[in-house]
Amino acid sequence: MPQTMYYDYEDDGFFACYLLTSLNPHHKRSTYIGFTVNPQRRIRQHNGEIGAGAFRTKKKKPWEMVVCIYGFPTNVFALQFEWAWQHPAKSLAVRKTAAGFTSLSGLANRIKLAYTMLSLPSWQSMNITVNFFSAKYMNHCAGCTILPEHRKVKLGSMDELPCYAERVDGVSENEKYSLDEAEFENNNSNNRDSSGSRIQG
């Protein structure tokens, strides 16, 4: 039997998708899915502490980052996952599976959908890590698809993420990347086809 090949590009960069939940009492059920190379900076942008936050999250802050999914071999793979997670009913890779969900909104369903997506052919061969930042959110994993053995599900702080593990003169290796999540969001969100791939133009 041929062996399954797994992607493992841990040294080539940190590319992640994340899920936020609003702590605003007027928007308790609001969530947001995004892409980042720097989770600490990104949550500060969403909460208005520094510039370049997403317009959609401006009125519903403060936000808390629930989970960070990382280990994608390139930013393209991560952006495709982000788009499909945001638009499961439109994604060619996900829409058939998404049709089986009673609801695709809300925190628990967003987490369940991510687990299900990670078991689909488009992403099942990647050495992905699902990092929760609080034990209270891990309760939503109950009933989720069991991930393959080469996947990791962990509880840890942002400081423990691999993009911050090694710093030189106070700057992490990951901060050398010039990727700007806000720029990706503004320029690329409407520039992908239904599979989540970027449309060349």
Summary of the structure (lengths in Angstrom):
residues: 201
radius of gyration: 16.3
end to end distance: 41.4
largest distance: 54.7
contacts: 577
relative contact order: 0.18
helix: 36%
strand: 18%
